[in-house]
């Protein structure tokens, strides 16, 4: 580990990679975040936690710092994705053990794990755009509002992906849940209002329709899986 850090520091490889990422993204914030995410996913493959942080913070985080992202946020961003490399196809090392225990297909396990952890791939973008989620540079009311909005967004994202809120969701309900989730997770007063509106529409629709007993819902899902 020390050899890697020494090589990166002495050759300036970290700064060169950061400059390359910013140049390739042409200074665009979203493009830089996406490229940094990909770099962190590759660099974090097959490494223990401490090594993941050291490598990604040296190699990938400087790209975000160059764009003015606070250092703590930049380091948390790359660390997040460095850890998520363990369940990101095509490597997803952690899924091989679970697939063997469950006697399930490895590829299907990898994609299922990634889908279930999708909120983890989105939240880092949210706090990169608005550090209030990490309690940086914001008032207490703003931190509380952003945290509440992001939490509701994650709940909506999970419900939209799984297809169940109070009862199994219809297609338009899932679409509203997913759209509202993205609106809530990313900062903005108007987007927060629209996201809450999406949630209320789906919630009221499901409440009016009524929720079936959990056993009935599960039974239907199992029957559909068998077919």
Buried (B, 14 or more C-beta within 10 A) or exposed (E): EEEBEEEBEEEEBBBEBBBEBBEEBEEEBEBBBBBBBBBBBBBBBEBEEEBBBBBBBBBBBBBBBBBEBBEEBBBBBBBBBBBBBBBBEEBBBBBEEBBEEEEEEBEEBBBBBBEEEBBBBBBBBBBBBBBBBBBEEBEEEBBEBBEEBBEBBBBBBBBBBBBBBBBBBBEEBBBBBBBBBBBBBBBBEEBBEBBBEBBEBBBEBBEEEEBBEEEEBEEEEEEEEEE
